[in-house]
Amino acid sequence: EPIPKRLVKDLEALNKGFNDYEQLLLGKKGISQIYNVTLFFTLLLSILGALLASVFLSSWLVGPLRSLEKATKAVAIGDFRPLKKDKLNHELNDLLASFNEMMNKINTAQNIASESARKLKESSRFFEQLLAHLTTGVMVFDQDWNLEQFNSSAQSILGCNLVDNLEKPIKKIKTFSNQNFNEVIKQTPLIPQRIDSRKEDGTELSLVISVFILSESGHDEKNRIILVFDDVTALLAAQKSQAWADMARGLAHEIKNPLTPIQLSAERLQNKISGHLGEENENILNKSTQMIITQVSALKTMIDEFQNYARLPSAQPTLVKLDKLLAATLQFYSSEVRIKFLNLSKNCDLKIKVDRDQLVQVVHNLIQNAQDAIGDASNGEIKVTCKSIKENSINKIRFSVEDNGVGIPDNLLSKVFEPYITTKSKGTGLGLAIVKKIVEENNSEISLVNKRNKKGHVMGAIATIDFPKNL
């Protein structure tokens, strides 16, 4: 029996609905998958966005802190430039403002400190130059008298290398080895004192010293001790020389006046009485009057030397070629084969500015002293030398007379230029005093030392005169 149409329609409608349902079911799965994918990417983008936002936010927040970190490192190396503020207004800007204020204060303080350091350095350099050019010796010691500092004049005056004595006690310096400075400091008030000592080479040295402690002036907490001294050796020698000259002048005046009447009276006495006495008395008369006349002549010679010493004329310096003058002067000693003249600077101009006549007198005196020193010894030798030298960056002309005689007794070596000091039985002791006076009058320096062999035995003496070179 045929299916009713209505049923067929219903079946078709049902079949169509089922197909539609299946299509919707398939569409729902696709939509669900698309939704899930979309949701996943949305979440992923949200996470990435959050991460990016956090990174940017942290950079924005940490940026000023990093700037502070860099600034603190810059401060450590001396860069005090202020930091720039963030455009946005937040709490970190207050920290930056405080930091910049601190930087400005530090920068200002550094500039002030730098300026003070510069001024201190200039002041220190000024005082260093001032001390270096002072003729007064200055030495700085700690409270235990260990040497800390000194100026060049101190080293020059003491004649020793003070660098080797740094941080060493003052007793290590030969000039001060016998001085008790602790007693000097205890004196109140601290007044200048004179000390007499010797340099390392044995030459005499007279100093006027002053000592004071810096802490008493409120400038030093380490109780440093300042020792200031002047070399008065030359001044004392000049005063002594003047005193001797005054005494010589007075003696010459007082003694010379009665000498001529004494001599004339002795001669007249001999003339009047001679021939009226017995032989024995005649001999006594002759011997007595002759002794009076001889001693009067000796006294006159001494008086003449007194006058030469007391009334030495002022030098009249002219340009003189030392080698030529020596060669001419030594012609007087041509018969003395023991004298040798050595010109060690034949290629140099040995011009000096001195009083020619006075220099000739000096040369004669030194050569005669050398002749007396070698006596009649057949192996005696006198070397007269002239040469050009450079000492302490100063050009000089050196003239020396060297002998191989008996030398000078050590106890007289430091006093040979003083008046009335002599090793000769008939000497007056004024020869070298006059020589020294002439040399100093001509702005030169003289020294007299013993010549020694390797064993330290005296092998003669060397007299040396240094003239300033006339360029």
C-alpha positions in Angstrom: 0.0 0.0 0.0 1.5 3.3 -0.9 3.0 5.6 1.9 0.9 8.5 2.5 2.2 11.8 1.1 1.8 13.4 4.3 4.0 10.9 5.9 6.5 11.2 3.1 6.6 14.9 3.6 7.1 14.5 7.3 9.9 12.0 6.7 11.5 14.4 4.3 11.2 17.2 6.7 12.6 15.0 9.5 15.5 14.0 7.3 16.2 17.6 6.4 16.0 18.7 10.0 18.5 15.9 10.8 20.8 17.1 8.1 20.5 20.6 9.3 21.2 19.4 12.8 24.3 17.6 11.7 25.5 20.7 9.9 24.9 22.8 12.9 26.7 20.3 15.0 29.7 20.4 12.7 29.5 24.3 12.7 29.4 24.3 16.5 32.7 22.3 16.7 34.4 24.7 14.2 33.1 27.7 16.1 34.3 26.2 19.3 37.8 25.6 17.9 37.9 29.1 16.5 36.8 30.5 19.9 39.5 28.4 21.7 42.2 29.6 19.3 41.0 33.2 19.5 40.9 33.0 23.3 44.4 31.5 23.4 45.8 34.2 21.2 43.9 36.8 23.2 45.4 35.5 26.4 48.8 35.3 24.8 48.6 38.9 23.6 47.4 40.0 27.0 50.3 38.3 28.7 52.8 39.8 26.2 51.1 43.2 26.7 51.4 42.8 30.4 55.0 41.9 30.2 55.8 44.8 27.9 53.9 47.1 30.1 55.7 45.9 33.2 59.1 46.2 31.4 58.3 49.7 30.3 57.0 50.6 33.7 60.0 49.1 35.5 62.3 50.9 33.1 60.5 54.1 33.8 60.7 53.6 37.5 64.2 52.2 37.6 65.7 54.7 35.1 66.3 57.5 37.7 67.7 54.9 40.1 70.1 53.7 37.5 71.0 57.4 36.9 71.7 57.7 40.6 73.8 54.6 40.5 75.9 56.0 37.6 76.1 59.3 39.3 77.4 57.7 42.5 80.1 55.9 40.5 80.9 59.2 38.8 81.2 60.9 42.2 83.7 58.3 43.1 86.0 59.4 40.3 85.4 63.1 40.9 82.5 63.9 38.5 80.0 66.1 40.3 77.7 67.1 37.5 74.0 67.2 38.5 71.4 64.7 37.0 68.5 65.7 34.8 65.0 65.5 36.3 62.3 63.2 34.8 59.6 65.1 32.9 56.9 63.3 34.8 56.3 64.4 38.3 56.9 61.5 40.8 58.5 60.9 44.1 61.9 60.0 42.6 62.2 63.5 41.3 62.5 64.6 45.0 65.3 62.1 45.5 67.0 63.5 42.3 66.6 67.1 43.5 68.2 66.2 46.8 71.0 64.4 45.0 71.6 67.3 42.7 71.7 69.7 45.6 74.2 67.5 47.3 76.3 67.4 44.1 76.3 71.2 43.8 77.5 71.5 47.4 80.2 68.9 46.8 81.2 70.6 43.6 81.4 73.9 45.3 83.4 72.4 48.2 85.7 70.7 45.7 86.3 74.0 43.9 87.1 75.7 47.2 89.3 72.9 48.2 91.1 72.9 44.8 91.6 76.6 45.1 92.9 76.3 48.6 95.2 73.5 47.5 96.5 75.6 44.6 97.1 78.6 46.9 98.8 76.3 49.4 101.0 74.8 46.7 101.9 78.2 45.5 102.7 79.3 49.0 104.7 76.2 49.7 106.6 76.7 46.4 107.2 80.3 47.4 108.6 79.4 50.8 110.7 76.6 49.3 112.2 79.1 46.9 112.6 81.6 49.8 114.4 79.0 51.9 116.5 77.8 49.0 117.8 81.3 48.5 118.3 82.2 52.1 121.9 82.4 53.2 120.8 81.3 56.6 120.7 77.6 57.3 117.3 76.1 58.3 116.8 72.6 59.6 113.6 70.9 60.8 113.6 68.1 63.4 111.0 66.0 65.0 110.5 66.2 68.8 113.3 63.5 69.2 115.8 65.6 67.1 115.6 63.4 64.0 116.2 65.4 60.8 113.2 65.9 58.6 113.9 68.8 56.3 116.7 71.3 55.5 117.5 74.0 53.0 120.5 74.2 50.6 122.2 76.8 52.7 122.3 74.5 55.7 124.0 71.8 53.7 126.5 74.4 52.3 127.3 75.9 55.7 127.8 72.5 57.4 129.8 71.2 54.4 128.2 67.7 54.5 125.6 65.7 52.6 122.5 66.2 54.8 120.4 63.8 52.6 122.3 60.9 54.2 121.2 62.2 57.6 117.5 62.4 57.0 115.5 60.7 59.7 118.7 60.4 61.7 119.5 62.0 65.1 121.2 65.4 65.1 124.2 63.8 66.8 125.1 62.1 63.5 126.0 65.5 62.0 129.6 66.1 63.0 129.2 69.8 63.5 126.5 69.2 66.2 127.8 65.9 67.6 129.1 67.5 70.8 126.2 70.0 71.3 123.4 69.4 73.9 120.4 71.0 72.2 117.9 69.7 74.8 119.5 72.1 77.3 119.3 74.9 74.7 115.5 74.3 74.4 114.9 74.4 78.1 116.3 77.9 78.3 113.6 80.6 78.6 113.5 82.7 76.6 115.2 81.0 73.7 118.0 83.4 72.7 120.6 83.0 69.9 123.7 81.3 70.9 127.2 81.0 69.4 128.8 77.5 69.0 132.3 76.7 67.8 132.7 73.4 66.0 134.3 71.8 62.9 133.1 70.6 59.5 133.6 67.1 58.3 136.8 68.1 56.6 138.2 69.4 59.9 137.9 73.2 59.2 136.7 75.4 62.0 133.2 76.6 61.9 131.5 79.2 64.1 127.7 79.4 64.1 125.1 81.6 65.7 122.0 79.4 66.3 118.4 79.9 67.2 116.0 77.1 68.2 112.3 77.2 68.6 109.4 74.7 68.7 106.5 75.2 66.2 103.8 74.0 68.6 104.5 77.1 70.8 103.4 79.2 67.8 100.2 77.1 67.4 101.0 75.9 63.9 102.2 72.3 64.5 100.8 69.5 66.7 103.9 67.3 66.2 106.2 69.5 68.3 108.7 70.0 65.4 111.9 71.8 66.2 113.3 74.5 63.9 117.0 75.1 64.0 118.2 78.3 62.3 121.8 79.2 62.1 124.3 81.6 60.4 127.9 81.1 59.6 129.9 83.8 61.4 133.3 82.3 60.8 134.3 84.9 58.3 132.9 87.7 60.4 134.8 86.6 63.4 137.9 86.2 61.4 137.5 89.7 60.0 136.9 91.1 63.5 140.0 89.2 64.8 142.0 90.5 61.8 140.9 94.0 62.5 141.7 93.7 66.1 145.2 92.4 65.2 145.6 95.2 62.8 144.6 97.8 65.4 147.0 96.2 67.9 149.8 96.1 65.3 149.3 99.7 64.4 149.4 100.6 68.1 152.5 98.5 68.7 154.3 99.9 65.7 153.6 103.4 66.9 154.6 102.8 70.5 157.7 100.7 69.7 159.1 102.5 66.7 159.6 105.9 68.3 162.2 104.9 70.9 164.1 102.4 68.6 166.1 105.1 66.7 167.3 106.9 69.9 168.2 103.4 71.4 170.3 102.5 68.3 172.0 105.9 68.1 172.7 105.9 71.8 174.3 102.4 71.5 176.4 103.5 68.5 177.5 106.8 70.3 178.3 104.8 73.4 180.5 102.5 71.5 182.2 105.4 69.6 182.9 107.4 72.9 184.1 104.6 75.1 185.8 102.3 72.5 189.6 102.5 72.9 189.5 103.7 76.5 188.8 100.3 78.1 190.8 97.2 78.7 190.7 94.3 76.2 188.1 92.3 78.1 185.8 95.2 78.8 186.3 96.3 75.2 185.0 93.0 74.0 182.0 93.2 76.4 181.2 96.7 75.1 181.4 95.6 71.4 179.3 92.6 72.0 176.7 94.5 74.0 176.4 97.4 71.6 176.3 95.1 68.6 173.5 93.0 70.2 171.6 96.2 70.9 172.0 97.4 67.3 171.1 93.9 65.9 167.9 93.6 68.1 166.9 97.1 67.2 167.2 96.2 63.5 165.1 93.0 64.1 162.5 95.1 65.9 162.4 97.5 63.0 161.9 94.7 60.6 159.0 93.4 62.8 157.6 96.9 63.0 157.7 97.2 59.2 155.7 93.9 59.0 153.3 95.3 61.6 152.7 98.3 59.4 152.4 96.2 56.2 149.7 94.2 58.0 147.9 97.1 59.6 148.1 99.5 56.6 147.6 97.1 53.7 146.5 99.4 50.8 143.2 98.8 49.0 143.4 96.6 46.0 143.6 98.2 42.6 142.4 95.3 40.4 143.3 95.1 36.7 143.0 92.3 34.2 146.0 90.0 34.6 146.9 86.8 32.8 147.8 84.5 35.6 150.1 82.1 33.7 152.1 85.0 32.2 152.4 86.7 35.7 153.6 83.4 37.2 156.1 82.7 34.5 157.6 86.2 34.9 157.7 86.0 38.7 159.3 82.6 38.7 162.3 84.1 36.7 163.5 85.3 40.1 163.8 81.7 41.1 165.6 80.5 38.0 168.5 79.2 40.0 166.2 77.1 42.2 166.0 73.9 40.1 163.6 72.3 42.6 160.8 74.7 41.5 158.6 73.4 38.6 155.9 75.5 36.9 152.9 73.6 35.5 150.3 75.3 33.4 147.5 72.7 33.2 145.2 75.0 31.1 147.4 76.0 28.2 144.4 76.2 25.9 142.3 78.3 28.3 142.3 82.0 28.9 143.5 82.4 32.5 142.5 86.1 32.9 141.8 87.2 36.4 141.0 90.6 37.9 143.4 91.3 40.7 145.9 93.9 42.0 149.0 92.8 40.1 151.6 94.0 42.7 149.7 92.4 45.6 149.5 89.1 43.7 153.2 89.1 43.0 153.7 89.7 46.8 151.5 86.7 47.5 153.3 84.4 45.0 156.7 85.3 46.5 155.4 84.7 50.1 154.0 81.3 49.2 157.1 80.2 47.3 159.4 81.3 50.1 157.3 79.4 52.6 157.6 76.3 50.5 161.3 76.8 50.2 161.5 77.0 54.0 159.5 73.8 54.3 161.8 71.7 52.0 164.9 73.3 53.5 168.1 72.0 52.0 166.6 68.6 51.1 168.1 67.4 47.8 164.8 65.6 46.9 162.8 68.7 47.8 160.3 69.8 45.1 158.0 72.7 44.7 155.2 72.6 42.1 153.6 75.9 41.1 150.3 75.2 39.2 147.6 77.2 37.5 144.5 75.8 35.8 140.9 76.5 35.0 138.3 74.6 37.1 134.5 74.4 37.5 133.2 74.0 41.1 129.6 74.1 42.1 128.7 75.3 38.5 131.1 78.3 39.0 134.1 78.8 36.7 137.3 79.6 38.6 141.0 80.0 38.1 143.1 77.9 40.6 146.6 78.8 41.5 148.5 76.4 43.9 151.9 76.0 45.4 152.7 72.4 46.5 155.8 71.2 48.3 157.0 67.9 49.7 158.3 69.4 53.0 157.5 68.7 56.6 153.9 70.0 56.4 152.1 71.9 59.1 151.4 70.7 62.6 147.8 69.6 63.0 147.3 71.9 66.0 148.3 74.9 63.9 146.6 74.0 60.6 143.3 75.7 61.4 145.2 78.8 62.7 147.9 79.3 60.0 146.3 82.5 58.7 146.0 84.1 62.1 148.6 86.8 62.9 151.7 85.7 64.9 151.1 82.0 64.2 154.4 80.5 62.8 156.4 77.3 62.7 159.7 79.2 61.9 162.2 80.0 64.6 162.7 83.5 63.2 159.3 84.2 61.7 156.9 86.9 62.9 153.8 85.0 61.9 152.4 87.8 59.8 153.3 86.5 56.3 150.3 84.2 55.8 148.0 86.7 57.6 149.0 89.3 55.0 148.6 86.8 52.2 145.0 86.0 53.4 144.2 89.7 53.7 145.4 90.4 50.2 143.5 87.4 48.7 140.3 88.4 50.4 140.8 92.0 49.3 140.9 90.7 45.8 137.6 88.8 46.2 139.3 85.4 46.1 139.7 82.4 48.5 142.8 80.7 49.9 143.3 77.4 51.7 146.3 75.6 53.1 146.2 71.9 53.8 148.6 69.1 54.4 149.3 66.6 51.6 149.1 63.0 52.8 149.9 59.6 51.3 147.7 56.6 51.4 148.7 55.7 54.9 147.8 59.2 56.1 151.3 60.4 56.7 152.1 64.1 55.9 154.0 64.4 52.7 154.1 68.2 52.4 151.6 71.1 52.1 149.4 72.6 49.4 148.4 76.3 49.3 145.5 77.0 47.0 144.0 80.2 45.8 140.8 80.3 43.8 140.1 83.4 41.7 136.8 84.2 40.1 137.2 83.7 36.3 136.9 86.9 34.3 134.9 86.0 31.2 
